[in-house]
């Protein structure tokens, strides 16, 4: 038997463990609550109803709008869709009719976010959110940390056991994020090569963010980008850091030692870009919640609270 054939069972076992190793439902439930609550908090004022009043000359639907034959919506229809979507986000957050709420939030959220691209807009922050909502809509994320679970417990139904059904949705978001960052790194190498680091590209981007001919994103929070641009070695160091984080990010899928370094590094990179250059990654940043082992965090908090409650009360000395 060849070495490659003998290796196949090990590869299959590693694949199954990555996606379907038994996991407690609590981790996925907390991810669901925080993720949908975060989207609702960030996009509570999100309003695309104005697109309904835009001239038809600007209507250029993206491919799946054309595939489904979706027409340009009216303002009244968009207002109703928006309110329904936000209500579904709230229901998904607290876990009421979770399967229905997550399905509705995915379908309507994908539609509302797709409208931006159908009128010529561009954004790098929404795609990953659609993938995360899709994974939750297809999962059993309401089996823990939800009002649905509370109601089942009131009826005497036992809590669900650890299962691979609670692991793959989280890992799906991991893989989607890894693809996003890796694609960005490969794009830099493909179009610029090592000149992305060795040239003054980052310096020019920092200056352009502060003095744009046309502003395509939010303005920087401050003028720190100009200070960085005046120090060429710092700007090139940031360029090298961004390239390394993006191209190496998929290693976070497999290495528990590199995972916190790469994930936290990518998080701080995006926060830094927002501060010194302006692009906003608010809803994208919510997907970092899926990298936190919330069941362990909850267990640690529970142990701390129980240890305090079991500590003996101090005795007062009576003289």
Kinemage of the C-alpha trace (Angstrom):
@kinemage 1
@onewidth
@group {chain A} dominant
@subgroup {mainchain}
@vectorlist {calphas} color= white
{ca unk a 1} P 0.000 0.000 0.000
{ca unk a 2} L 1.450 3.367 -0.989
{ca unk a 3} L 2.193 6.021 1.590
{ca unk a 4} L -0.405 8.390 0.110
{ca unk a 5} L -3.174 5.796 0.482
{ca unk a 6} L -2.200 5.067 4.088
{ca unk a 7} L -2.342 8.794 4.784
{ca unk a 8} L -5.958 9.147 3.618
{ca unk a 9} L -7.614 7.772 6.795
{ca unk a 10} L -5.567 10.165 8.918
{ca unk a 11} L -6.540 13.058 6.672
{ca unk a 12} L -10.201 12.084 6.863
{ca unk a 13} L -9.993 11.808 10.652
{ca unk a 14} L -8.405 15.262 10.913
{ca unk a 15} L -11.116 16.665 8.624
{ca unk a 16} L -13.888 15.151 10.746
{ca unk a 17} L -12.330 16.381 14.001
{ca unk a 18} L -11.943 19.908 12.624
{ca unk a 19} L -15.579 20.189 11.571
{ca unk a 20} L -17.537 17.735 13.695
{ca unk a 21} L -15.756 17.008 16.973
{ca unk a 22} L -18.417 17.093 19.738
{ca unk a 23} L -18.803 20.589 21.168
{ca unk a 24} L -21.176 21.944 23.804
{ca unk a 25} L -24.139 23.965 22.542
{ca unk a 26} L -23.355 26.867 24.888
{ca unk a 27} L -20.483 28.204 22.803
{ca unk a 28} L -22.597 28.455 19.654
{ca unk a 29} L -25.512 29.908 21.611
{ca unk a 30} L -23.417 32.723 23.069
{ca unk a 31} L -21.899 33.425 19.646
{ca unk a 32} L -25.421 33.735 18.248
{ca unk a 33} L -26.612 36.118 20.951
{ca unk a 34} L -23.562 38.391 20.796
{ca unk a 35} L -23.360 38.380 17.002
{ca unk a 36} L -26.997 39.284 16.340
{ca unk a 37} L -27.059 41.710 19.236
{ca unk a 38} L -23.966 43.394 17.840
{ca unk a 39} L -25.441 43.673 14.341
{ca unk a 40} L -28.622 45.169 15.747
{ca unk a 41} L -26.655 47.685 17.837
{ca unk a 42} L -24.417 48.716 14.935
{ca unk a 43} L -27.105 48.822 12.242
{ca unk a 44} L -30.082 50.003 14.302
{ca unk a 45} L -30.068 53.214 12.251
{ca unk a 46} L -29.198 51.468 8.988
{ca unk a 47} L -31.629 52.854 6.427
{ca unk a 48} L -31.611 52.008 2.737
{ca unk a 49} L -35.191 53.087 2.051
{ca unk a 50} L -33.815 56.075 0.138
{ca unk a 51} L -32.776 53.711 -2.633
{ca unk a 52} L -36.440 53.346 -3.480
{ca unk a 53} L -36.535 56.969 -4.655
{ca unk a 54} L -33.396 56.806 -6.787
{ca unk a 55} L -33.829 57.030 -10.546
{ca unk a 56} L -34.090 53.750 -12.435
{ca unk a 57} L -31.073 54.874 -14.466
{ca unk a 58} L -28.854 53.950 -11.509
{ca unk a 59} L -30.425 50.517 -10.977
{ca unk a 60} L -27.844 47.890 -11.981
{ca unk a 61} L -28.782 44.740 -10.036
{ca unk a 62} L -26.079 42.266 -9.100
{ca unk a 63} L -26.155 38.782 -10.574
{ca unk a 64} L -28.383 37.051 -8.042
{ca unk a 65} L -30.877 39.924 -8.102
{ca unk a 66} L -31.101 39.380 -11.876
{ca unk a 67} L -31.265 35.586 -11.445
{ca unk a 68} L -34.240 35.877 -9.083
{ca unk a 69} L -35.843 38.625 -11.152
{ca unk a 70} L -35.966 41.056 -8.206
{ca unk a 71} L -37.178 44.508 -9.300
{ca unk a 72} L -36.122 47.869 -7.968
{ca unk a 73} L -38.052 48.209 -4.669
{ca unk a 74} L -40.188 51.093 -3.519
{ca unk a 75} L -39.455 53.150 -0.428
{ca unk a 76} L -42.491 51.737 1.366
{ca unk a 77} L -41.419 48.158 0.668
{ca unk a 78} L -37.884 48.837 1.882
{ca unk a 79} L -39.147 50.383 5.103
{ca unk a 80} L -41.271 47.310 5.813
{ca unk a 81} L -38.378 44.970 4.978
{ca unk a 82} L -36.018 46.912 7.217
{ca unk a 83} L -38.312 46.782 10.240
{ca unk a 84} L -38.934 43.067 9.706
{ca unk a 85} L -35.194 42.451 9.474
{ca unk a 86} L -34.426 44.345 12.670
{ca unk a 87} L -37.170 42.499 14.531
{ca unk a 88} L -35.721 39.202 13.305
{ca unk a 89} L -32.266 40.278 14.521
{ca unk a 90} L -33.691 40.983 17.980
{ca unk a 91} L -35.519 37.639 18.035
{ca unk a 92} L -32.375 35.790 16.932
{ca unk a 93} L -30.354 37.582 19.621
{ca unk a 94} L -32.569 36.475 22.509
{ca unk a 95} L -33.401 33.137 20.893
{ca unk a 96} L -37.157 33.328 20.254
{ca unk a 97} L -38.255 31.014 17.419
{ca unk a 98} L -34.566 30.906 16.661
{ca unk a 99} L -34.683 28.794 13.508
{ca unk a 100} L -37.246 31.108 11.902
{ca unk a 101} L -35.607 34.299 13.180
{ca unk a 102} L -32.132 33.378 11.909
{ca unk a 103} L -33.524 32.324 8.523
{ca unk a 104} L -35.435 35.587 8.107
{ca unk a 105} L -32.481 37.692 9.253
{ca unk a 106} L -30.227 35.936 6.731
{ca unk a 107} L -32.599 36.298 3.782
{ca unk a 108} L -33.637 39.897 4.434
{ca unk a 109} L -30.160 40.982 5.544
{ca unk a 110} L -28.603 39.560 2.386
{ca unk a 111} L -31.199 41.392 0.299
{ca unk a 112} L -30.720 44.744 2.057
{ca unk a 113} L -26.939 44.552 1.920
{ca unk a 114} L -27.097 43.526 -1.731
{ca unk a 115} L -28.973 46.710 -2.596
{ca unk a 116} L -25.818 48.738 -1.991
{ca unk a 117} L -24.005 46.858 -4.747
{ca unk a 118} L -27.005 47.084 -7.064
{ca unk a 119} L -26.663 50.865 -7.111
{ca unk a 120} L -22.933 50.892 -7.792
{ca unk a 121} L -21.743 50.921 -4.189
{ca unk a 122} L -18.800 48.943 -2.859
{ca unk a 123} L -17.984 47.661 0.611
{ca unk a 124} L -15.613 45.074 2.066
{ca unk a 125} L -17.369 44.673 5.395
{ca unk a 126} L -20.670 42.991 4.526
{ca unk a 127} L -19.723 39.785 2.739
{ca unk a 128} L -18.388 37.958 5.793
{ca unk a 129} L -21.536 38.919 7.736
{ca unk a 130} L -23.707 37.205 5.120
{ca unk a 131} L -21.667 34.004 5.463
{ca unk a 132} L -21.929 34.142 9.260
{ca unk a 133} L -25.696 34.642 9.131
{ca unk a 134} L -25.977 31.742 6.681
{ca unk a 135} L -24.084 29.373 8.984
{ca unk a 136} L -26.262 30.331 11.952
{ca unk a 137} L -29.468 30.040 9.937
{ca unk a 138} L -28.544 26.457 9.006
{ca unk a 139} L -27.481 25.485 12.520
{ca unk a 140} L -29.063 24.586 15.858
{ca unk a 141} L -27.793 27.768 17.483
{ca unk a 142} L -30.932 28.151 19.598
{ca unk a 143} L -30.346 24.983 21.627
{ca unk a 144} L -28.571 26.921 24.382
{ca unk a 145} L -28.440 30.445 25.807
{ca unk a 146} L -31.872 31.245 24.386
{ca unk a 147} L -35.468 31.740 25.412
{ca unk a 148} L -36.292 28.710 23.302
{ca unk a 149} L -34.031 26.597 25.539
{ca unk a 150} L -35.507 28.179 28.673
{ca unk a 151} L -38.995 27.222 27.485
{ca unk a 152} L -37.899 23.638 26.768
{ca unk a 153} L -36.341 23.397 30.228
{ca unk a 154} L -39.621 24.590 31.753
{ca unk a 155} L -41.328 21.678 30.007
{ca unk a 156} L -38.804 19.268 31.468
{ca unk a 157} L -36.817 18.567 28.312
{ca unk a 158} L -33.192 17.616 28.930
{ca unk a 159} L -30.349 19.849 27.785
{ca unk a 160} L -28.739 18.733 24.502
{ca unk a 161} L -25.491 16.808 24.642
{ca unk a 162} L -22.257 17.986 22.982
{ca unk a 163} L -22.380 17.377 19.251
{ca unk a 164} L -20.616 18.207 16.024
{ca unk a 165} L -23.745 20.157 15.062
{ca unk a 166} L -22.563 22.886 17.428
{ca unk a 167} L -19.022 22.960 16.073
{ca unk a 168} L -19.255 23.264 12.293
{ca unk a 169} L -21.097 26.654 12.205
{ca unk a 170} L -18.282 28.269 14.197
{ca unk a 171} L -15.621 26.610 12.069
{ca unk a 172} L -17.438 27.736 8.924
{ca unk a 173} L -17.012 31.360 10.008
{ca unk a 174} L -13.347 30.650 10.764
{ca unk a 175} L -12.800 29.323 7.253
{ca unk a 176} L -14.706 32.215 5.660
{ca unk a 177} L -12.589 34.769 7.525
{ca unk a 178} L -9.408 32.929 6.585
{ca unk a 179} L -10.409 33.029 2.912
{ca unk a 180} L -11.116 36.770 3.108
{ca unk a 181} L -7.737 37.619 4.635
{ca unk a 182} L -5.774 35.164 2.500
{ca unk a 183} L -7.367 36.502 -0.671
{ca unk a 184} L -6.424 40.050 0.358
{ca unk a 185} L -2.809 39.009 0.962
{ca unk a 186} L -2.546 37.106 -2.327
{ca unk a 187} L -4.044 40.075 -4.155
{ca unk a 188} L -1.304 42.313 -2.772
{ca unk a 189} L 1.381 39.861 -3.849
{ca unk a 190} L -0.179 39.387 -7.261
{ca unk a 191} L -0.530 43.062 -8.120
{ca unk a 192} L 2.392 44.586 -6.197
{ca unk a 193} L 4.656 41.755 -5.156
{ca unk a 194} L 7.203 42.608 -2.492
{ca unk a 195} L 6.978 46.219 -3.668
{ca unk a 196} L 3.947 46.403 -1.377
{ca unk a 197} L 6.529 46.429 1.428
{ca unk a 198} L 9.662 47.882 -0.162
{ca unk a 199} L 8.009 50.820 -1.947
{ca unk a 200} L 6.228 53.863 -0.553
{ca unk a 201} L 2.763 52.446 -1.276
{ca unk a 202} L 1.651 52.516 2.367
{ca unk a 203} L 2.999 56.049 2.774
{ca unk a 204} L 0.954 57.219 -0.202
{ca unk a 205} L -2.176 55.479 1.089
{ca unk a 206} L -1.812 57.147 4.486
{ca unk a 207} L -1.436 60.587 2.914
{ca unk a 208} L -4.273 59.971 0.457
{ca unk a 209} L -6.617 58.990 3.305
{ca unk a 210} L -6.067 62.419 4.864
{ca unk a 211} L -6.135 64.424 1.609
{ca unk a 212} L -8.373 62.484 -0.811
{ca unk a 213} L -9.474 63.766 -4.179
{ca unk a 214} L -12.717 61.825 -3.663
{ca unk a 215} L -13.530 60.407 -0.246
{ca unk a 216} L -14.595 56.778 -0.593
{ca unk a 217} L -14.688 56.021 3.143
{ca unk a 218} L -15.115 57.728 6.486
{ca unk a 219} L -12.425 60.281 7.337
{ca unk a 220} L -9.610 59.174 9.671
{ca unk a 221} L -10.168 59.698 13.365
{ca unk a 222} L -7.034 61.835 13.629
{ca unk a 223} L -3.873 62.803 11.733
{ca unk a 224} L -1.709 59.990 13.086
{ca unk a 225} L -1.515 58.600 9.546
{ca unk a 226} L 0.415 61.675 8.442
{ca unk a 227} L 2.873 61.165 11.306
{ca unk a 228} L 3.343 57.528 10.257
{ca unk a 229} L 3.821 58.614 6.640
{ca unk a 230} L 6.702 60.872 7.663
{ca unk a 231} L 8.553 57.839 9.051
{ca unk a 232} L 9.190 55.595 6.059
{ca unk a 233} L 10.392 52.640 8.131
{ca unk a 234} L 7.173 52.669 10.168
{ca unk a 235} L 4.968 52.791 7.076
{ca unk a 236} L 6.881 49.925 5.470
{ca unk a 237} L 6.709 47.981 8.723
{ca unk a 238} L 2.924 48.345 8.732
{ca unk a 239} L 2.806 47.191 5.127
{ca unk a 240} L 4.889 44.120 5.966
{ca unk a 241} L 2.732 43.384 9.001
{ca unk a 242} L -0.509 43.571 7.029
{ca unk a 243} L 0.878 41.306 4.295
{ca unk a 244} L 2.139 38.747 6.806
{ca unk a 245} L -1.099 38.676 8.807
{ca unk a 246} L -3.272 38.257 5.740
{ca unk a 247} L -1.238 35.564 4.003
{ca unk a 248} L -0.579 33.592 7.199
{ca unk a 249} L -4.070 33.941 8.677
{ca unk a 250} L -5.223 30.458 7.513
{ca unk a 251} L -2.683 28.967 9.937
{ca unk a 252} L -5.054 30.071 12.705
{ca unk a 253} L -7.347 27.231 11.600
{ca unk a 254} L -4.841 24.574 12.621
{ca unk a 255} L -2.388 26.009 15.157
{ca unk a 256} L -3.678 26.754 18.644
{ca unk a 257} L -0.433 28.609 19.404
{ca unk a 258} L -0.589 30.895 16.380
{ca unk a 259} L -4.359 31.393 16.598
{ca unk a 260} L -4.422 34.147 19.259
{ca unk a 261} L -1.487 35.946 17.623
{ca unk a 262} L -3.015 35.962 14.142
{ca unk a 263} L -6.605 36.659 15.202
{ca unk a 264} L -5.723 39.461 17.614
{ca unk a 265} L -3.208 40.816 15.113
{ca unk a 266} L -5.868 40.987 12.391
{ca unk a 267} L -8.324 42.616 14.799
{ca unk a 268} L -5.863 45.331 15.816
{ca unk a 269} L -4.850 45.802 12.176
{ca unk a 270} L -8.440 46.563 11.188
{ca unk a 271} L -8.948 48.837 14.185
{ca unk a 272} L -5.742 50.658 13.265
{ca unk a 273} L -6.885 51.088 9.661
{ca unk a 274} L -10.125 52.637 10.923
{ca unk a 275} L -8.241 55.075 13.169
{ca unk a 276} L -5.572 56.301 10.728
{ca unk a 277} L -7.259 55.741 7.331
{ca unk a 278} L -11.024 55.792 7.931
{ca unk a 279} L -12.551 52.575 6.452
{ca unk a 280} L -15.061 51.116 8.888
{ca unk a 281} L -15.040 47.394 9.745
{ca unk a 282} L -17.752 47.556 12.418
{ca unk a 283} L -19.914 44.589 11.408
{ca unk a 284} L -16.899 42.653 10.110
{ca unk a 285} L -15.322 42.897 13.564
{ca unk a 286} L -18.338 41.115 15.045
{ca unk a 287} L -17.196 37.898 13.375
{ca unk a 288} L -14.167 37.826 15.685
{ca unk a 289} L -16.645 36.768 18.387
{ca unk a 290} L -16.637 33.282 16.857
{ca unk a 291} L -12.971 32.791 17.783
{ca unk a 292} L -13.636 33.129 21.528
{ca unk a 293} L -14.303 29.853 23.424
{ca unk a 294} L -17.354 31.226 25.193
{ca unk a 295} L -18.192 27.972 26.940
{ca unk a 296} L -14.802 28.113 28.692
{ca unk a 297} L -15.293 31.782 29.528
{ca unk a 298} L -18.718 30.981 30.998
{ca unk a 299} L -17.246 28.070 32.957
{ca unk a 300} L -14.483 30.266 34.354
{ca unk a 301} L -17.003 32.923 35.453
{ca unk a 302} L -19.226 30.245 36.988
{ca unk a 303} L -16.289 28.772 38.914
{ca unk a 304} L -15.246 32.194 40.177
{ca unk a 305} L -18.756 33.012 41.375
{ca unk a 306} L -19.193 29.626 43.051
{ca unk a 307} L -15.826 29.881 44.813
{ca unk a 308} L -16.827 33.260 46.229
{ca unk a 309} L -20.207 32.029 47.391
{ca unk a 310} L -18.628 28.994 49.100
{ca unk a 311} L -15.949 30.994 50.878
{ca unk a 312} L -16.525 31.014 54.683
{ca unk a 313} L -17.871 34.235 56.073
{ca unk a 314} L -15.341 36.175 58.176
{ca unk a 315} L -15.809 35.765 61.903
{ca unk a 316} L -15.980 38.781 64.149
{ca unk a 317} L -13.901 38.491 67.263
{ca unk a 318} L -15.905 39.138 70.439
{ca unk a 319} L -13.977 40.629 73.313
